[in-house]
């Protein structure tokens, strides 16, 4: 039995080699399709400016304190999110029922990865499309045709989904520390470098001013309860918070690392990449008379048009989709880790067994998303296609509710001593600010946004 009476526990799965390793791992989790694929298309669907502003407020006022809460809970518990929540629940309030927050998160991660892997599969497929020169001098219609063929054929999209799940299981089966660190250390700067280069292209060749205005000129009359919820959901998704992924990584964080500085670094990097991606994409969208609200295909339909026109575009496009695949990969690993750690600790699977079983389940659910872009694209209910419903359920409901419970636990249930111990034993200003955000700002904001989206404040 591990020593559950001691608050100074060791993780069962080893530790990150340094604070930098942890920052890299968490950034690897945070930066992914959420920044480059989802942020631009959701911003486009919600009218840009005002949405982006609400998103930024949510990232800093809600996402940051929840990220800190997840890391501190994870490091204190040092187990998988289910066991950690049970253990700390017992310690802090005498009830292990808090484990349900962990279970909720494990399930959320499984559902998110099921469709995440399908989109990541598109990126993998695009590596080969790019390398074959399919986009060279292609018209908008041709690019849209290529995209439609790929996502509409369940065998093609399914094959890429399978490949992506396979490489994700492979890394998780080897253990989180090995390989991940080096990969993120090299590939993240490369991705940012390439985006900066593309930004140069957009500034010169795209409708840059139109893009900037679309993104940063708030038109508040376009803001609805639904789009505020979308902005908050995107903030959770892009930071990987609300389902225990960061909690699972926090379990491997060395004692002496600063939670505050780590979290701020990650949040800034993540926000920077999202804004950069949007600044690259929208000028291209407007310069080519494309629809900013065209949905999940936005990135895959706009960037190739630009790649097709630029000198050396075949190579730039290929590298871009390789880097996007890697970014998605390091995020996928974190979506799997809670479920895998749980299977290992509870069902006593080996890491390889756990990763394989979890991977198969996720793959199977993912097939539904593959079909929802092909043969089942006309099957619509509630929020739209099957994919739309998975996406809405996880990002706009499960992550906010999960995050709310996590931050309530850290702010109200945990003793001040316990949380201060992890964030700042002196309980200085930063700790006070965090505690206020965790007890008041974040919970109230999440509840208001959820109620507002249900239409509770609308007069009409
Ligand atoms: N944040 C990742 C992205 O932006 C996706 C992701 C990884 C995630 N782990 C998560 C989302 C946990 C929610 C919860 O692509």
Boltz pocket constraint, residues with backbone or C-beta under 6 A from the ligand:
constraints:
  - pocket:
      binder: B
      contacts: [[A, 29], [A, 30], [A, 31], [A, 32], [A, 33], [A, 34], [A, 35], [A, 112], [A, 236], [A, 237], [A, 238], [A, 239], [A, 240], [A, 241], [A, 242], [A, 243], [A, 245], [A, 327], [A, 331], [A, 332], [A, 334], [A, 335], [A, 399]]
      max_distance: 6.0
